[in-house]
């Protein structure tokens, strides 16, 4: 599949190509190492991602189910009023981190201290709402962590795919092409050399005959 | 270090719950509304956008666009019913993309 490049079979070209091949081989090795390391990191994140998502999904489903129940038994306006003013404010600090030259997000939740977990008086709402909100506010940290890890996973996966394309392009196209062209030029130069020698021998014989 | 915001996008009944833990909630019932909200949020310094699974499933192509950037992180969350596995499918797709085959989940299949 890899044909040779269209170049003149000269010594200068040969030298240039040899240098390019050296760079390509070196680059290929580096990219391959990068790929290996990225996959190792990715697997760690992917496993974490899976367990964390399982946890969050399970707890969140339960919390939301109880919330729906709470909503069903109470008046709509009561619920609206109950959740309208959160008991604590949440701040999210966003930073980024460099993993194998992939810039991934790092997030941290800063919850303001509050004595009360529930933003409403207990008089008006049912116990279902309490448990639902309680679980949810405990889940906040985990959900943000999940977001961070899942995003990291996403970005690493995309980068690994890109990197693999580069490695393959080098391994299966660039390097064979260069090697083939180098071989072609060497053969051509050798051929020239041989025909030159033959010519010299012939000329010498002709001169010897004339004398 | 910047400060970001957390948003939840989904249908009206569910997102009310997240309001109580001081996330910002945005109501979207169908694909068009959802896409509009997501685009708007992405521009406005939201770090994490949680989207309910059934909505996220419909907006697959839009969400794919945001995968390459660090922010915002758009994360599908299950609704009150049992999870339909959309979130897990995302992890599975990532693993397949990176490794070539799925080696995390193949025990279950």
Interface residues (C-beta under 8 A of the other chain):
Chain A: X38 X39 X42 X43 X46 X47 X49 X50 X53 X56 X57 X60 X61 X63 X64 X65 X67 X68 X71 X79 X80 X82 X83 X84 X86 X87 X88 X89 X90 X91 X92 X93 X94 X95 X96 X103 X104 X105 X107 X119 X132 X133 X136 X137 X140 X143 X144 X146 X147 X148 X150 X151 X153 X154 X155 X156 X157 X158 X160 X161
Chain B: X1 X2 X3 X4 X5 X6 X13 X14 X16 X17 X18 X19 X20 X21 X22 X23 X47 X48 X50 X67 X68 X70 X71 X73 X75 X77 X78 X79 X80 X81 X82 X83 X87 X88 X90 X91 X94 X95 X97 X98 X99 X104 X105
